[in-house]
Amino acid sequence: MDPQAKRITGSDNYVPTFGLRASIARGFKVHGVLAVDAGLDVPKEATRKMCAAIRPRLMSSMRDAILNYASLSYTVGEKPDVDILAARLQKAVDAVLGKGEARVALASVIV
């Protein structure tokens, strides 16, 4: 477990997913990087164990959601829409773990 996660919450249900990054590109030019630190609230112990076992798949799905947002929905120069980003991340997590198994909690969104 990442020691930085305890700075966000002391809950045993919290599974950190730090280090989610995506380039913000338009055409052939990169305009920056979207950095998202998030975590999952996973109430069931069995699901938390599954999260640990399939962590690479879970992280890949979340990175794809962030890359999709940064490439298609984010407007360069504006602040990111955290509601849309959280909804896309939740959809990605639900696709891997199953609907209602975990809830996405955004810790930070930085451009």
VENFENBEL-V204500 format. One record per backbone hydrogen bond with DSSP energy under -1.0 kcal/mol. CO is the residue of the C=O (numbers start at 1). NH is the residue of the N-H. E is the energy in kcal/mol with one decimal. If there is no record, write none. Layout:
# VENFENBEL-V204500
co:CO nh:NH e:E
co:CO nh:NH e:E
This chain:
# VENFENBEL-V204500
co:2 nh:5 e:-1.6
co:4 nh:7 e:-1.4
co:5 nh:8 e:-1.4
co:5 nh:9 e:-1.8
co:13 nh:42 e:-2.9
co:15 nh:40 e:-2.4
co:20 nh:36 e:-3.2
co:22 nh:34 e:-3.4
co:24 nh:31 e:-3.8
co:26 nh:29 e:-1.8
co:29 nh:26 e:-2.4
co:32 nh:24 e:-3.1
co:34 nh:22 e:-1.7
co:35 nh:110 e:-2.9
co:36 nh:20 e:-1.5
co:37 nh:107 e:-2.9
co:37 nh:108 e:-2.2
co:38 nh:17 e:-2.7
co:39 nh:105 e:-2.9
co:40 nh:15 e:-2.7
co:41 nh:103 e:-1.7
co:44 nh:48 e:-2.0
co:45 nh:49 e:-2.2
co:46 nh:50 e:-1.9
co:47 nh:51 e:-2.5
co:48 nh:52 e:-1.8
co:49 nh:53 e:-1.9
co:50 nh:54 e:-2.4
co:54 nh:58 e:-2.4
co:55 nh:59 e:-3.0
co:56 nh:60 e:-2.3
co:57 nh:61 e:-2.1
co:58 nh:62 e:-2.0
co:59 nh:63 e:-2.7
co:60 nh:64 e:-2.4
co:61 nh:65 e:-1.7
co:62 nh:66 e:-2.0
co:63 nh:67 e:-2.9
co:64 nh:68 e:-2.5
co:65 nh:69 e:-2.0
co:66 nh:70 e:-3.0
co:67 nh:71 e:-2.4
co:68 nh:72 e:-2.2
co:69 nh:73 e:-1.6
co:69 nh:74 e:-2.4
co:75 nh:78 e:-2.2
co:80 nh:82 e:-1.1
co:81 nh:85 e:-2.2
co:82 nh:86 e:-2.7
co:83 nh:87 e:-2.0
co:84 nh:88 e:-2.3
co:85 nh:89 e:-2.4
co:86 nh:90 e:-2.6
co:87 nh:91 e:-2.1
co:88 nh:92 e:-2.0
co:89 nh:93 e:-2.5
co:90 nh:94 e:-2.8
co:91 nh:95 e:-1.7
co:92 nh:96 e:-1.1
co:93 nh:97 e:-3.1
co:94 nh:98 e:-1.6
co:98 nh:101 e:-1.7
co:103 nh:41 e:-3.0
co:105 nh:39 e:-2.1
co:108 nh:37 e:-2.5
co:110 nh:35 e:-3.3
